[in-house]
Amino acid sequence: MVSWFRRNKPEADAPRRLSTEELAAAFPESHQPGPSAEAPPATVEAIATTVPAPAAQPEPASPSPVVEPTVVALEDAAPSAPAAAPGKPGWRQRITSILTRDITELFGRNPKLDDDLLDAIETALLTADVGVTASTQLVESMRKRMKAREFADARALLRALRGELVAMLAPVVKPLHIDASKKPFVILTVGINGAGKTTTIGKLARRYKDEGLSLMLAAGDTFRAAAVAQLQAWGDRNGVAVVAQGQNADAASVAFDALQAAKSRGMDVLIADTAGRLHTQGGLMEELAKVGRVLGKLDPQAPHEVLMVIDGTTGQNAINQVREFSKKVQVTGLVVTKLDGTAKGGVVFALAREFGIPIRYAGIGERPEDLRVFDAEAFVDALLPESLTG
């Protein structure tokens, strides 16, 4: 009854196989010589040209290889986006703050000069990540002045708010000074994953090179894949030698060898990269402290500057980061990056009030020129309506 399931199809229904000659006639282009067969070797060669130059023989005093730079045209290496305009206009051009929107909306309604207005200002400050303590301090100061009848109208209060914001940042406006008596002047960069440490180092190298300083880089981020190659690429762009070891090498050993090499060559500046780590990772934080101790064996004053790179988009979590990192290494300066990528940026005020650590630089774009020496007035003016600040 079920024999029909086994019924075979007639031979006439079987598909006929085409010969090679028939296939060639049907698809003549598939047999023409093309780039497909040679594509893999070409791709490999293209990648090879972008890989940094192989490590040269190490200096006698340093077992780590010192990668000599191959100068690349900066116009080709830099990101395609144009740099921000120089001076204060560049800050306003790149920083689009939620505080600007809220303040503009609030004062566009010609509000009364009363406690409701101060409450609305406090809400705007909190929304912009200024922080509870800093926001409360600012608003209470304004409240006392309002009760003393110092303000003729709401616009006068807003101008006073600008002055208070600038005054809060004034103590931390201290540009980094490279002490020429310390050769090399050692800068150790620290921070969590993704904050932009390696990119910041590359931009600093460009800045110091343009200032006529000789410098060397230490590729101490031996954990993240391609981190060494990334720093070597920045070294190539700026004509700066990079001391590097292999993947998963001891970061303290890299820093030690780099300091030896920089001393032997009489370099003005040594910038040491480190692997990103969360402030909650106790073992990795101890490793960071070890890097500082090892540098101190060659130079008791090294590192002369510990730059902590803060991602401006992380908000109030940056407070905990700085607090925990400061327990392992003495953070002496801050770099706040990605201010062009956040609608808040008020964490700068919270950091200034909480720690008083100098804010050396601020990142407002991708180009090397967009790493700016921190300017309190330019930053505050970028957060407030242009009609007020001019």
C-alpha positions as CSV (number, residue, x, y, z in Angstrom):
1,M,0.0,0.0,0.0
2,V,2.9,2.3,0.6
3,S,5.1,1.2,-2.2
4,W,4.4,4.4,-4.0
5,F,6.8,6.2,-1.6
6,R,9.7,4.3,-3.1
7,R,8.9,5.1,-6.6
8,N,11.9,6.4,-8.5
9,K,11.7,9.3,-10.9
10,P,12.3,8.5,-14.6
11,E,15.8,8.9,-15.9
12,A,14.5,11.6,-18.2
13,D,13.7,13.9,-15.3
14,A,17.3,13.8,-13.9
15,P,19.2,17.1,-14.4
16,R,21.8,17.0,-17.0
17,R,25.4,18.1,-15.9
18,L,26.9,20.9,-18.0
19,S,30.3,20.4,-19.4
20,T,33.2,22.8,-18.7
21,E,33.0,24.1,-22.3
22,E,29.3,24.8,-21.9
23,L,29.9,26.7,-18.6
24,A,32.6,28.7,-20.1
25,A,30.4,29.7,-23.1
26,A,27.5,30.6,-20.7
27,F,29.7,32.7,-18.3
28,P,32.6,34.1,-20.3
29,E,33.5,36.8,-17.7
30,S,34.2,34.2,-14.9
31,H,37.2,32.9,-16.8
32,Q,38.7,36.3,-17.5
33,P,41.7,37.2,-15.3
34,G,40.6,39.7,-12.6
35,P,41.7,41.0,-9.2
36,S,39.9,38.4,-7.2
37,A,42.6,35.8,-7.4
38,E,45.3,38.2,-6.4
39,A,43.2,40.1,-3.8
40,P,44.5,38.4,-0.7
41,P,48.2,39.3,-1.2
42,A,47.3,42.9,-2.1
43,T,45.2,43.2,1.1
44,V,48.0,41.8,3.2
45,E,50.5,44.2,1.7
46,A,48.2,47.2,2.3
47,I,47.8,46.3,6.0
48,A,51.5,45.8,6.3
49,T,52.2,49.3,5.2
50,T,50.0,50.7,8.0
51,V,51.7,48.7,10.8
52,P,54.3,50.7,12.7
53,A,58.0,50.2,11.8
54,P,59.5,47.1,13.4
55,A,61.3,47.6,16.7
56,A,64.9,48.7,16.4
57,Q,67.6,47.2,18.6
58,P,67.2,48.4,22.2
59,E,69.5,50.9,23.8
60,P,72.3,49.4,25.8
61,A,70.6,50.6,29.0
62,S,67.2,49.4,28.0
63,P,66.1,45.9,27.2
64,S,62.8,47.1,25.7
65,P,62.7,47.9,22.0
66,V,62.6,51.6,21.1
67,V,60.5,52.0,18.0
68,E,62.0,54.9,16.0
69,P,59.4,57.1,14.4
70,T,58.6,57.2,10.8
71,V,57.3,60.7,10.2
72,V,53.9,60.7,8.5
73,A,52.2,63.8,7.1
74,L,49.9,65.0,9.9
75,E,47.3,66.2,7.4
76,D,46.8,62.6,6.2
77,A,46.9,61.1,9.7
78,A,44.6,63.5,11.4
79,P,40.8,62.9,11.5
80,S,38.9,64.4,8.6
81,A,36.7,66.6,10.8
82,P,38.0,70.2,11.0
83,A,39.4,71.6,14.3
84,A,37.3,73.8,16.4
85,A,37.7,77.5,15.9
86,P,40.4,79.1,18.0
87,G,39.7,80.8,21.3
88,K,36.3,81.0,23.0
89,P,34.2,80.5,19.8
90,G,35.6,77.0,19.5
91,W,34.3,76.1,22.9
92,R,30.8,77.3,22.2
93,Q,31.0,75.6,18.7
94,R,31.7,72.2,20.2
95,I,30.0,72.2,23.6
96,T,26.2,71.8,23.3
97,S,24.9,71.8,26.8
98,I,21.5,70.9,28.2
99,L,22.2,73.7,30.7
100,T,22.2,76.2,27.8
101,R,18.8,75.0,26.6
102,D,17.2,75.0,30.0
103,I,18.5,78.4,31.0
104,T,17.5,79.9,27.7
105,E,14.0,78.5,28.0
106,L,13.7,79.6,31.6
107,F,14.8,83.2,31.1
108,G,13.1,83.5,27.8
109,R,9.8,83.7,29.8
110,N,11.0,86.8,31.7
111,P,10.6,85.1,35.1
112,K,10.0,86.8,38.4
113,L,12.9,87.2,40.7
114,D,11.8,84.8,43.4
115,D,12.5,81.4,45.0
116,D,10.8,79.6,42.2
117,L,13.3,80.9,39.8
118,L,16.2,79.7,42.0
119,D,14.6,76.3,42.3
120,A,14.3,76.1,38.5
121,I,18.0,77.1,38.2
122,E,19.0,74.4,40.7
123,T,17.1,71.8,38.7
124,A,18.9,72.9,35.5
125,L,22.2,72.6,37.2
126,L,21.4,69.1,38.6
127,T,20.3,68.0,35.1
128,A,23.6,69.2,33.7
129,D,25.5,66.9,36.1
130,V,26.9,69.8,38.2
131,G,26.1,67.6,41.3
132,V,24.0,68.0,44.4
133,T,26.6,69.6,46.6
134,A,27.9,72.1,44.0
135,S,24.4,73.0,42.8
136,T,23.2,73.6,46.4
137,Q,26.2,75.8,47.1
138,L,25.6,77.9,44.0
139,V,21.9,78.4,44.6
140,E,22.2,79.2,48.3
141,S,24.8,81.8,47.5
142,M,22.4,83.3,44.9
143,R,19.5,83.2,47.4
144,K,21.4,85.2,50.0
145,R,22.3,87.8,47.4
146,M,18.7,87.9,46.2
147,K,17.4,88.5,49.7
148,A,20.0,91.3,50.1
149,R,18.4,92.9,47.0
150,E,21.6,92.8,45.0
151,F,19.8,91.9,41.7
152,A,17.6,94.4,39.9
153,D,16.0,91.7,37.7
154,A,16.3,88.1,36.7
155,R,19.0,88.9,34.0
156,A,21.2,90.4,36.7
157,L,20.9,87.2,38.7
158,L,21.9,85.2,35.6
159,R,25.0,87.3,35.2
160,A,25.8,86.8,38.8
161,L,25.4,83.0,38.3
162,R,28.0,83.1,35.5
163,G,30.4,84.9,37.9
164,E,29.8,82.2,40.6
165,L,30.4,79.4,38.1
166,V,33.7,80.9,36.9
167,A,34.8,81.5,40.5
168,M,34.1,77.9,41.3
169,L,36.5,76.8,38.5
170,A,39.1,79.5,39.0
171,P,41.2,77.5,41.6
172,V,41.7,74.6,39.3
173,V,42.7,76.6,36.2
174,K,46.4,75.7,36.4
175,P,48.0,74.8,33.0
176,L,50.7,72.1,33.2
177,H,54.2,73.5,33.3
178,I,57.0,71.3,32.1
179,D,59.9,71.9,34.5
180,A,63.0,72.1,32.4
181,S,65.2,71.2,35.4
182,K,63.7,67.7,35.4
183,K,64.9,65.7,32.4
184,P,62.9,63.9,31.5
185,F,59.8,65.4,33.0
186,V,57.7,62.2,33.5
187,I,54.0,62.3,32.9
188,L,52.0,59.2,33.9
189,T,48.5,58.9,32.5
190,V,45.8,56.9,34.3
191,G,42.1,56.4,34.0
192,I,39.4,53.8,33.4
193,N,38.8,51.9,30.2
194,G,37.7,54.0,27.2
195,A,38.4,57.4,28.8
196,G,40.8,58.3,25.9
197,K,44.2,58.0,27.5
198,T,46.1,56.8,24.5
199,T,44.5,59.4,22.2
200,T,45.2,62.1,24.8
201,I,48.9,61.1,24.9
202,G,49.1,61.3,21.1
203,K,47.6,64.9,21.2
204,L,49.9,65.9,24.0
205,A,52.9,64.6,22.0
206,R,51.8,66.8,19.1
207,R,51.5,69.8,21.4
208,Y,54.9,69.3,23.1
209,K,56.6,68.6,19.8
210,D,55.2,71.9,18.4
211,E,56.6,73.6,21.4
212,G,60.1,72.4,20.6
213,L,60.4,69.8,23.3
214,S,62.0,66.4,22.8
215,L,59.9,63.5,24.1
216,M,59.5,59.8,24.2
217,L,56.4,57.7,24.7
218,A,56.1,54.5,26.8
219,A,53.5,51.9,25.6
220,G,52.5,50.8,29.1
221,D,49.0,49.6,28.0
222,T,50.0,46.0,27.4
223,F,46.6,44.6,28.1
224,R,44.2,46.1,25.5
225,A,44.6,44.6,22.1
226,A,46.3,46.9,19.6
227,A,46.9,49.6,22.2
228,V,50.7,49.4,21.6
229,A,50.1,49.7,17.8
230,Q,47.8,52.7,18.4
231,L,50.5,54.5,20.4
232,Q,53.1,53.6,17.9
233,A,50.9,55.1,15.2
234,W,50.7,58.4,17.2
235,G,54.5,58.3,17.6
236,D,54.8,57.9,13.8
237,R,52.5,60.8,13.2
238,N,54.4,63.1,15.5
239,G,58.0,61.8,14.9
240,V,58.3,60.6,18.4
241,A,60.1,57.4,19.6
242,V,58.0,54.8,21.4
243,V,59.4,52.2,23.9
244,A,57.3,49.1,23.8
245,Q,57.2,45.4,24.7
246,G,54.9,42.6,23.7
247,Q,51.3,42.0,24.6
248,N,50.7,41.3,28.3
249,A,54.1,42.5,29.3
250,D,54.7,44.0,32.7
251,A,53.6,47.6,32.6
252,A,56.0,48.6,35.3
253,S,58.9,47.1,33.3
254,V,57.9,49.1,30.3
255,A,57.8,52.3,32.3
256,F,61.2,51.5,33.9
257,D,62.9,50.8,30.5
258,A,61.3,53.9,29.0
259,L,62.6,56.1,31.7
260,Q,66.1,54.6,31.3
261,A,66.0,55.2,27.6
262,A,64.7,58.8,28.0
263,K,67.4,59.6,30.5
264,S,70.2,58.2,28.2
265,R,68.9,60.2,25.3
266,G,68.4,63.5,27.2
267,M,64.7,63.8,26.5
268,D,62.7,66.7,27.8
269,V,59.5,64.7,28.4
270,L,58.5,61.1,28.9
271,I,54.7,60.3,28.7
272,A,53.8,56.8,30.0
273,D,50.6,55.1,29.0
274,T,48.8,52.6,31.3
275,A,46.1,50.1,30.8
276,G,42.6,51.3,31.5
277,R,41.1,49.8,34.7
278,L,38.0,50.2,36.7
279,H,38.4,51.8,40.1
280,T,36.7,48.8,41.6
281,Q,39.4,46.3,40.4
282,G,41.7,46.0,43.4
283,G,44.4,43.9,41.8
284,L,44.8,46.2,38.8
285,M,44.8,49.3,41.0
286,E,47.7,47.8,42.9
287,E,49.5,47.2,39.6
288,L,49.1,50.9,38.9
289,A,50.7,51.8,42.3
290,K,53.6,49.5,41.3
291,V,54.2,51.5,38.2
292,G,54.6,54.6,40.3
293,R,57.0,52.9,42.7
294,V,59.2,51.5,39.9
295,L,59.5,54.9,38.3
296,G,60.6,56.3,41.7
297,K,63.5,53.9,41.8
298,L,65.2,55.7,38.9
299,D,64.0,59.2,39.8
300,P,62.8,59.7,43.4
301,Q,60.6,62.6,42.1
302,A,59.0,60.6,39.2
303,P,56.4,60.7,38.1
304,H,56.4,64.5,38.1
305,E,52.8,64.6,36.9
306,V,50.0,62.0,37.2
307,L,47.4,63.0,34.7
308,M,44.0,61.3,35.2
309,V,41.9,61.2,32.0
310,I,38.2,61.6,32.7
311,D,35.5,60.8,30.2
312,G,33.2,63.9,30.4
313,T,30.2,61.7,29.5
314,T,30.4,59.5,32.7
315,G,28.7,62.1,34.9
316,Q,28.9,61.9,38.7
317,N,30.7,58.5,38.5
318,A,33.8,60.5,37.7
319,I,33.9,61.6,41.4
320,N,34.3,58.0,42.6
321,Q,36.9,57.3,39.9
322,V,39.1,60.2,41.0
323,R,38.7,59.3,44.7
324,E,39.7,55.7,44.2
325,F,42.6,56.4,41.8
326,S,44.0,59.0,44.2
327,K,44.3,56.3,46.9
328,K,46.9,54.5,44.7
329,V,48.7,57.3,42.9
330,Q,48.8,60.9,43.7
331,V,46.7,62.4,40.9
332,T,48.1,65.9,40.2
333,G,46.1,66.9,37.2
334,L,42.9,66.1,35.2
335,V,42.1,65.9,31.5
336,V,38.4,66.0,30.8
337,T,37.7,64.4,27.4
338,K,34.7,64.1,25.1
339,L,33.1,67.3,26.2
340,D,31.9,67.7,22.6
341,G,30.1,64.3,23.0
342,T,27.9,65.1,26.0
343,A,25.0,67.4,26.6
344,K,26.0,67.8,30.3
345,G,29.6,68.4,31.2
346,G,28.7,69.9,34.6
347,V,30.8,67.2,36.3
348,V,33.7,69.6,35.8
349,F,32.2,71.8,38.6
350,A,31.7,68.8,40.9
351,L,35.3,67.7,40.4
352,A,36.6,71.2,41.1
353,R,34.6,71.5,44.3
354,E,35.2,68.0,45.5
355,F,39.0,67.7,44.9
356,G,40.5,71.0,43.8
357,I,42.8,69.1,41.5
358,P,44.0,71.2,38.6
359,I,42.2,70.7,35.3
360,R,45.0,70.8,32.8
361,Y,43.3,70.1,29.5
362,A,39.8,69.6,28.0
363,G,39.0,67.7,24.9
364,I,36.4,69.3,22.7
365,G,37.0,67.4,19.4
366,E,38.9,64.7,17.6
367,R,41.8,66.8,16.2
368,P,45.0,67.3,18.0
369,E,44.3,71.0,18.2
370,D,41.0,70.2,20.0
371,L,42.8,69.3,23.2
372,R,42.7,72.7,24.8
373,V,44.3,74.1,27.9
374,F,41.4,74.4,30.2
375,D,39.8,77.9,30.2
376,A,37.2,78.4,32.9
377,E,35.6,81.5,31.3
378,A,35.4,79.9,27.9
379,F,33.9,76.7,29.3
380,V,31.2,78.6,31.4
381,D,30.3,80.8,28.5
382,A,29.8,77.7,26.3
383,L,27.3,76.4,28.9
384,L,25.2,79.6,29.2
385,P,23.1,81.5,26.6
386,E,25.2,83.4,24.1
387,S,22.9,86.5,24.5
388,L,24.3,86.8,28.1
389,T,27.9,86.1,27.6
390,G,28.5,87.6,24.1
